Amino acid sequence: MTVRVRGIYATALTRLLREDGHDIVQASGPIEARFDGAFADERAAVTVETTGDQQGVGVVGERDAAAAVVDRLTDVGRDALAWDDPTPVGAVYDGTVTETLGSGAVVDLGDGEGFLPYSSSAERVETGDAVRVQVVEASAPWDDDRPVLDTTVAVRGELLSLVRGGSGPSSGTGGPAMLDVIAADPRDGWGVSWEGASEDASFDALADALEAANERAAEIDATLADADAPAESAPVCHHPGLATTWCWFGRESRFALDDARREVTATMPGHHRVKAGDRAASAAVDYVEALCDEPETGESDFPFAVTARQFGPQVGGSIALGHGKPDGRLITLGSGEVQSVDDDGTVTIERELSAGGTYDALGVPKEAGDVAETKLKEGRWWYPTVYRDRDGAKKGTYVNVCTPVEVFPDTARYVDLHVDVVRHADGTVERVDDDELDAAVERGNVPENLADRARSVAAAVRSALE
């Protein structure tokens, strides 16, 4: 199958996917320079693109092809996790406007909420209106953004797009004459728009892309042919769109991707780890690799101390706990002040807590003046938080078991694996939430090998605390 890859993981993923027999198409200049053989500029069945926060990738495309790509990506490491998007790219909905904001409206799709920019609707929308919309930009589950919607129904691609209700070819890059050249026409009732990538594509590739787009347009027409008016059916999904899956790479997976990239070009230890933590670091990483043909390799050679001094975190600054959940959500537990940063990757933060409720599993009340001291160590599968009252008396210790911690400049990231260990103020040690981990495995949110690792870590931590 054909796959288009973009972003900081492109070199590593290009190598892995080519090994699996996939054809990489529409390759970027750097990818073409690093690999032997030519890359075609034909239509991609699947697109793999790095997320805006560079924590992972979105995989969008034809269902069987996308599923095969996702299987390869989640096989990179134990902490590579994937979640299907409930509001996939290209899906067509009738939805109801629930709120109007400054630049657009919030639309209830039934499967979730979407954001409709006012500029993407020909008519003004108000709260309570029913609208027919299409998802044009999906959003990762760990991101707070809503998927972006448009009232124009289209089949969008890198080479060309078809617009429902259009009346013929646009005067875009390919020009009206392109249809005569490739001896093909868009489906009746749809207009064709040539995208920028069509400039480098062969005529055969454009003809194939138009044929595939016509097939998708026919599917959309069939689902909308007998559809009720939006006001009568909302919320409902008329067309499922393209398969859309989000893959999050944990620390182990990023280092495995380093290994794959190193087979192709000079790659410093922690290449993807550093780039995922700070966009400003990308140029520095590229500079180091350009100077060093054979940088030291291996996870143990990751220059945490240098990275932290250059980009953070730093003593006196703040860092948040990016508490990922096995279902893909991200919960920020709050920011703490950095007390110390050690060269071995240990960062100590302190948070002052508000009164109200009790501490999970410890069963003691949260009181005004309580302080939480958290020690995070890069690459460790767990981290402890010690709770003390205003006088410094210990109220208990909570050890969170998680995927390997990554201490980025302003956020420590990991995915919580449910099972945890607590030590009460009287010294009693207790392991908790095994049932939640079991349930996550049963739901398919945590692979069995990752769950086994979590249980092993919890057992070792409990033994150490007793």
C-alpha positions as CSV (number, residue, x, y, z in Angstrom):
1,M,0.0,0.0,0.0
2,T,1.1,3.6,-0.4
3,V,1.9,5.7,2.7
4,R,2.7,9.4,3.0
5,V,4.8,10.3,6.1
6,R,5.5,13.7,7.6
7,G,7.1,15.1,10.8
8,I,9.9,14.4,13.2
9,Y,9.3,10.6,13.1
10,A,9.4,10.5,9.2
11,T,12.9,8.9,8.8
12,A,12.4,6.2,11.3
13,L,8.9,5.4,10.2
14,T,9.8,5.4,6.5
15,R,12.5,2.8,7.2
16,L,10.1,0.6,9.3
17,L,7.2,0.8,6.9
18,R,9.4,0.1,3.9
19,E,10.7,-3.0,5.6
20,D,7.1,-4.1,6.0
21,G,6.6,-3.8,2.2
22,H,4.7,-0.5,2.2
23,D,5.5,2.1,-0.6
24,I,6.3,5.6,0.7
25,V,5.0,8.2,-1.6
26,Q,5.2,12.0,-1.8
27,A,8.4,11.9,0.2
28,S,10.0,15.1,1.5
29,G,13.4,16.3,0.2
30,P,15.3,15.1,3.3
31,I,13.7,11.6,3.0
32,E,14.6,11.3,-0.7
33,A,18.2,12.2,0.2
34,R,18.5,9.7,2.9
35,F,17.1,6.6,1.2
36,D,18.1,4.7,-1.9
37,G,15.6,4.5,-4.7
38,A,13.0,6.8,-6.1
39,F,9.8,7.7,-4.3
40,A,6.7,8.0,-6.4
41,D,4.4,11.1,-6.2
42,E,1.2,9.1,-6.5
43,R,-1.9,9.1,-4.2
44,A,-1.4,7.9,-0.6
45,A,-3.8,5.3,0.8
46,V,-2.6,6.3,4.3
47,T,-1.1,9.5,5.7
48,V,1.0,9.4,8.8
49,E,1.6,12.9,10.3
50,T,3.2,14.0,13.5
51,T,0.9,15.7,15.9
52,G,1.3,19.4,16.7
53,D,2.7,18.7,20.1
54,Q,5.1,16.0,18.6
55,Q,4.0,13.4,21.1
56,G,2.9,11.0,18.4
57,V,1.3,10.7,15.0
58,G,-2.1,10.6,13.4
59,V,-2.8,7.8,10.9
60,V,-5.6,8.6,8.4
61,G,-6.6,6.6,5.4
62,E,-8.4,3.6,3.9
63,R,-9.4,1.2,6.7
64,D,-7.5,-2.0,6.0
65,A,-4.4,-0.1,4.9
66,A,-4.5,2.2,8.0
67,A,-5.0,-0.7,10.3
68,A,-1.9,-2.4,9.0
69,V,0.1,0.8,9.5
70,V,-1.2,1.2,13.1
71,D,-0.2,-2.4,13.9
72,R,3.4,-1.7,12.8
73,L,3.5,1.6,14.8
74,T,2.2,0.0,18.0
75,D,4.8,-2.8,17.6
76,V,7.6,-0.2,18.0
77,G,7.6,-0.5,21.8
78,R,5.6,-1.5,24.9
79,D,4.6,2.1,25.5
80,A,3.4,2.8,22.0
81,L,-0.4,3.1,22.4
82,A,-3.2,3.8,19.9
83,W,-6.8,5.0,20.0
84,D,-9.4,5.3,17.2
85,D,-10.9,8.7,16.8
86,P,-14.7,8.7,17.4
87,T,-15.1,11.7,15.0
88,P,-12.8,10.7,12.1
89,V,-11.5,12.8,9.2
90,G,-14.0,13.1,6.4
91,A,-17.0,11.9,8.4
92,V,-20.3,13.7,7.5
93,Y,-22.7,14.6,10.3
94,D,-25.9,16.3,11.0
95,G,-25.3,18.2,14.3
96,T,-26.8,20.8,16.6
97,V,-25.1,24.0,17.5
98,T,-24.8,24.1,21.3
99,E,-22.7,27.2,21.8
100,T,-21.5,30.2,19.8
101,L,-18.0,31.5,20.5
102,G,-16.0,34.5,19.2
103,S,-14.7,32.8,16.0
104,G,-17.1,29.8,15.6
105,A,-19.7,27.5,17.0
106,V,-19.6,24.3,19.0
107,V,-21.6,21.5,17.3
108,D,-22.9,18.4,19.0
109,L,-22.2,15.5,16.6
110,G,-23.5,12.7,18.9
111,D,-20.1,11.0,18.8
112,G,-18.5,14.1,20.3
113,E,-18.2,17.8,19.8
114,G,-16.7,19.7,16.9
115,F,-15.8,23.3,16.2
116,L,-17.3,25.1,13.1
117,P,-15.4,28.3,12.3
118,Y,-17.8,31.0,11.1
119,S,-15.6,31.3,8.0
120,S,-16.4,27.7,7.1
121,S,-20.2,28.2,6.9
122,A,-22.0,30.1,4.2
123,E,-24.8,31.1,6.6
124,R,-24.7,32.5,10.1
125,V,-25.3,29.9,12.7
126,E,-26.9,30.3,16.1
127,T,-27.4,28.1,19.2
128,G,-30.0,25.5,18.4
129,D,-29.5,25.4,14.7
130,A,-29.1,22.1,13.0
131,V,-26.3,21.9,10.4
132,R,-24.7,19.4,8.0
133,V,-21.0,19.4,8.5
134,Q,-17.9,17.4,7.7
135,V,-14.8,16.8,9.9
136,V,-11.8,18.4,8.1
137,E,-9.3,18.2,10.9
138,A,-9.3,15.7,13.7
139,S,-7.9,16.2,17.2
140,A,-5.7,13.8,19.3
141,P,-7.5,12.5,22.4
142,W,-4.7,14.0,24.6
143,D,-5.3,17.4,23.1
144,D,-8.0,19.8,24.4
145,D,-8.9,21.0,20.9
146,R,-12.2,20.0,19.2
147,P,-12.1,18.6,15.7
148,V,-12.6,21.3,13.0
149,L,-15.7,21.2,10.9
150,D,-16.8,22.6,7.5
151,T,-20.3,22.9,6.0
152,T,-18.7,22.1,2.6
153,V,-18.8,18.4,1.9
154,A,-15.7,17.3,0.0
155,V,-13.3,14.5,-0.7
156,R,-10.0,16.1,0.2
157,G,-6.5,14.8,-0.8
158,E,-3.0,15.9,-1.3
159,L,-3.1,15.7,-5.1
160,L,-6.7,16.8,-5.7
161,S,-10.0,17.4,-4.0
162,L,-13.6,17.0,-5.1
163,V,-16.2,19.4,-3.8
164,R,-19.9,18.3,-3.6
165,G,-22.1,20.8,-5.4
166,G,-19.2,22.0,-7.5
167,S,-19.8,22.5,-11.2
168,G,-16.5,21.6,-12.8
169,P,-12.7,21.9,-12.6
170,S,-11.2,24.8,-10.8
171,S,-8.4,26.9,-12.2
172,G,-6.0,25.7,-9.6
173,T,-2.6,24.2,-10.0
174,G,-3.6,21.7,-12.6
175,G,-5.9,24.0,-14.5
176,P,-9.1,23.1,-16.3
177,A,-7.2,21.4,-19.1
178,M,-5.8,18.8,-16.8
179,L,-9.0,16.7,-17.1
180,D,-8.4,16.5,-20.9
181,V,-4.8,15.4,-20.3
182,I,-5.6,12.6,-18.0
183,A,-8.8,11.7,-19.9
184,A,-11.0,11.5,-16.8
185,D,-13.9,13.5,-15.3
186,P,-15.1,14.2,-11.7
187,R,-18.3,12.6,-10.6
188,D,-21.5,14.4,-11.7
189,G,-22.3,17.1,-9.1
190,W,-18.7,17.4,-7.9
191,G,-16.1,19.9,-8.8
192,V,-12.4,19.1,-8.9
193,S,-9.7,21.3,-7.3
194,W,-6.0,20.5,-8.0
195,E,-3.8,20.6,-4.9
196,G,-0.1,21.8,-4.8
197,A,1.3,18.3,-4.8
198,S,-0.3,17.6,-8.2
199,E,2.5,19.6,-9.8
200,D,5.0,16.8,-9.3
201,A,2.7,13.9,-9.9
202,S,2.5,11.9,-13.1
203,F,-0.6,11.9,-15.2
204,D,-1.3,8.3,-14.3
205,A,-1.1,9.2,-10.6
206,L,-3.6,12.0,-11.0
207,A,-6.0,9.7,-12.9
208,D,-5.8,7.1,-10.2
209,A,-6.3,9.8,-7.5
210,L,-9.4,11.1,-9.3
211,E,-10.8,7.6,-9.7
212,A,-10.4,6.9,-6.0
213,A,-11.9,10.3,-5.1
214,N,-14.9,9.6,-7.4
215,E,-15.5,6.3,-5.5
216,R,-15.5,8.1,-2.2
217,A,-17.8,10.8,-3.6
218,A,-20.2,8.1,-4.8
219,E,-20.3,6.6,-1.3
220,I,-21.1,10.0,0.2
221,D,-23.8,10.6,-2.4
222,A,-25.4,7.2,-1.6
223,T,-25.5,7.9,2.2
224,L,-27.0,11.4,1.7
225,A,-29.5,10.5,-1.0
226,D,-32.3,9.7,1.3
227,A,-31.1,11.6,4.4
228,D,-33.6,13.6,6.3
229,A,-33.0,17.4,6.8
230,P,-30.5,18.1,9.6
231,A,-33.2,19.6,11.8
232,E,-35.1,16.2,11.7
233,S,-32.1,13.9,12.2
234,A,-29.4,15.6,14.2
235,P,-27.3,14.3,15.8
236,V,-26.4,11.6,13.3
237,C,-23.4,10.3,11.4
238,H,-24.2,9.9,7.7
239,H,-20.8,8.9,6.4
240,P,-18.0,7.4,8.5
241,G,-15.1,9.1,6.7
242,L,-11.6,7.8,6.7
243,A,-10.1,5.6,9.4
244,T,-8.4,7.9,11.9
245,T,-6.2,6.6,14.7
246,W,-3.9,8.4,17.1
247,C,-0.6,6.8,18.1
248,W,1.2,8.1,21.2
249,F,4.9,7.2,21.5
250,G,6.3,6.7,25.1
251,R,9.9,7.0,26.0
252,E,10.9,3.4,25.2
253,S,9.2,3.8,21.8
254,R,11.1,7.0,21.0
255,F,14.4,5.4,21.7
256,A,13.4,2.4,19.5
257,L,12.6,4.9,16.8
258,D,16.1,6.4,17.3
259,D,17.5,3.0,16.6
260,A,15.5,2.7,13.4
261,R,16.6,6.2,12.3
262,R,20.2,5.4,13.1
263,E,20.2,2.7,10.5
264,V,19.7,5.4,7.9
265,T,21.5,8.5,9.2
266,A,23.5,9.9,12.1
267,T,21.2,10.0,15.1
268,M,22.1,11.3,18.6
269,P,20.8,9.4,21.7
270,G,17.4,10.7,22.5
271,H,16.9,12.3,19.1
272,H,13.1,11.9,19.1
273,R,12.9,12.4,22.9
274,V,14.5,15.8,22.7
275,K,12.5,16.9,19.6
276,A,9.2,15.9,21.2
277,G,10.0,18.0,24.3
278,D,10.8,21.3,22.7
279,R,10.4,22.6,19.1
280,A,13.4,24.9,19.7
281,A,15.5,21.9,20.2
282,S,15.0,20.5,16.7
283,A,17.6,22.9,15.2
284,A,20.1,22.0,17.9
285,V,19.6,18.3,17.4
286,D,20.1,18.6,13.6
287,Y,23.3,20.7,14.3
288,V,24.8,18.0,16.6
289,E,24.0,15.3,14.1
290,A,25.5,17.2,11.2
291,L,28.8,17.6,13.1
292,C,29.0,14.0,14.4
293,D,28.9,11.2,11.9
294,E,28.7,8.6,14.6
295,P,27.4,10.0,17.8
296,E,27.3,7.7,20.9
297,T,24.3,5.4,20.8
298,G,22.0,3.9,23.3
299,E,19.5,5.1,25.9
300,S,22.1,5.3,28.6
301,D,23.9,7.9,26.5
302,F,21.0,10.3,26.4
303,P,22.4,13.8,27.5
304,F,19.7,14.7,30.0
305,A,21.9,17.1,32.0
306,V,22.8,19.1,28.9
307,T,19.3,19.0,27.6
308,A,17.8,20.3,30.9
309,R,20.4,23.1,31.2
310,Q,19.7,24.2,27.7
311,F,16.0,23.9,27.5
312,G,14.7,23.2,31.0
313,P,13.3,22.3,33.5
314,Q,15.4,24.5,35.8
315,V,15.4,25.2,39.5
316,G,12.8,27.9,40.4
317,G,10.8,27.3,37.3
318,S,7.6,25.3,37.1
319,I,6.6,21.9,35.6
320,A,3.3,20.3,35.2
321,L,2.4,16.6,35.5
322,G,0.9,15.5,32.2
323,H,-1.0,12.5,33.5
324,G,-2.0,10.5,30.4
325,K,-4.8,7.9,30.8
326,P,-4.9,4.6,29.0
327,D,-7.9,5.7,26.9
328,G,-5.9,8.5,25.4
329,R,-7.1,11.4,27.5
330,L,-4.6,13.8,29.2
331,I,-5.2,15.2,32.6
332,T,-2.9,17.9,33.9
333,L,-2.5,17.3,37.6
334,G,-1.2,20.8,38.3
335,S,2.1,22.6,38.2
336,G,4.8,22.5,40.9
337,E,7.9,24.5,41.6
338,V,11.1,22.8,40.6
339,Q,13.3,22.3,43.7
340,S,16.2,20.4,42.1
341,V,17.4,19.0,38.8
342,D,20.0,16.3,39.0
343,D,22.3,15.2,36.2
344,D,20.9,11.6,36.5
345,G,17.5,12.9,35.3
346,T,15.9,13.2,38.7
347,V,13.7,16.3,39.1
348,T,12.0,17.2,42.4
349,I,8.9,19.4,42.4
350,E,6.8,20.8,45.1
351,R,3.1,21.7,45.0
352,E,1.0,23.5,47.7
353,L,-2.4,21.9,47.9
354,S,-5.9,23.3,48.6
355,A,-8.2,21.9,51.3
356,G,-11.0,19.6,50.3
357,G,-11.6,15.9,49.8
358,T,-9.1,13.1,50.6
359,Y,-6.0,11.7,49.1
360,D,-6.6,8.8,46.8
361,A,-6.0,5.4,48.5
362,L,-4.5,7.1,51.5
363,G,-7.9,8.1,53.0
364,V,-6.6,11.1,54.8
365,P,-8.1,14.6,54.3
366,K,-6.6,17.3,52.2
367,E,-6.0,20.3,54.4
368,A,-4.9,23.9,53.7
369,G,-1.1,24.2,53.8
370,D,-0.5,20.6,52.7
371,V,2.5,20.1,50.4
372,A,3.1,17.4,47.8
373,E,6.7,16.6,47.0
374,T,7.1,14.6,43.7
375,K,10.3,13.0,42.5
376,L,10.4,12.3,38.8
377,K,13.2,10.4,37.2
378,E,13.7,10.3,33.4
379,G,13.0,6.8,32.1
380,R,11.6,5.3,35.4
381,W,8.4,3.3,35.3
382,W,7.1,4.9,38.5
383,Y,7.4,8.1,40.6
384,P,6.6,8.8,44.3
385,T,4.7,11.7,45.8
386,V,5.0,12.4,49.5
387,Y,2.2,14.3,51.2
388,R,3.0,16.4,54.3
389,D,1.0,18.8,56.4
390,R,1.9,22.4,57.1
391,D,4.2,21.3,59.9
392,G,6.1,18.8,57.8
393,A,4.5,15.7,59.2
394,K,4.2,13.0,56.6
395,K,0.6,12.1,55.7
396,G,1.5,9.3,53.3
397,T,3.3,8.4,50.1
398,Y,1.6,7.5,46.8
399,V,3.7,5.7,44.1
400,N,2.3,6.0,40.6
401,V,3.1,3.2,38.2
402,C,3.2,4.5,34.6
403,T,5.0,4.3,31.3
404,P,8.6,5.6,31.5
405,V,8.6,9.2,32.6
406,E,9.8,11.8,30.2
407,V,10.8,15.1,31.8
408,F,10.2,17.7,29.2
409,P,11.0,21.5,29.8
410,D,7.6,22.4,31.1
411,T,5.7,19.0,31.5
412,A,6.5,15.5,32.7
413,R,4.7,13.1,30.4
414,Y,3.7,9.5,30.9
415,V,0.6,7.3,30.7
416,D,-0.8,6.1,34.0
417,L,-1.1,2.3,34.2
418,H,-3.7,2.3,37.0
419,V,-2.0,-0.1,39.5
420,D,-0.3,1.9,42.3
421,V,1.4,1.4,45.6
422,V,0.7,3.5,48.7
423,R,2.5,3.8,52.1
424,H,0.4,5.1,54.9
425,A,1.7,7.4,57.6
426,D,1.8,4.4,60.0
427,G,4.1,2.5,57.6
428,T,1.5,0.2,56.2
429,V,2.1,-0.6,52.5
430,E,-0.8,-1.3,50.1
431,R,-1.1,-2.1,46.4
432,V,-4.2,-0.7,44.8
433,D,-6.3,-0.5,41.6
434,D,-5.2,-3.8,40.1
435,D,-8.9,-4.2,39.1
436,E,-8.7,-1.0,37.0
437,L,-5.7,-2.3,35.2
438,D,-7.4,-5.6,34.5
439,A,-10.4,-3.7,33.1
440,A,-8.2,-1.5,30.9
441,V,-6.7,-4.7,29.4
442,E,-10.1,-6.1,28.8
443,R,-11.2,-2.9,27.0
444,G,-8.1,-3.1,24.8
445,N,-6.6,0.1,26.1
446,V,-3.5,-1.5,27.7
447,P,-1.7,-4.3,25.8
448,E,-1.0,-7.4,27.9
449,N,2.8,-7.1,27.8
450,L,2.5,-3.5,29.1
451,A,0.1,-4.6,31.8
452,D,2.6,-7.4,32.8
453,R,5.3,-4.8,33.1
454,A,3.1,-2.6,35.3
455,R,2.3,-5.5,37.6
456,S,6.0,-6.4,37.9
457,V,6.9,-2.8,38.7
458,A,4.2,-2.5,41.3
459,A,5.4,-5.8,43.0
460,A,9.0,-4.5,43.1
461,V,7.9,-1.1,44.5
462,R,5.8,-2.7,47.2
463,S,8.6,-5.0,48.2
464,A,11.0,-2.1,48.4
465,L,8.6,-0.1,50.6
466,E,7.7,-2.9,53.0
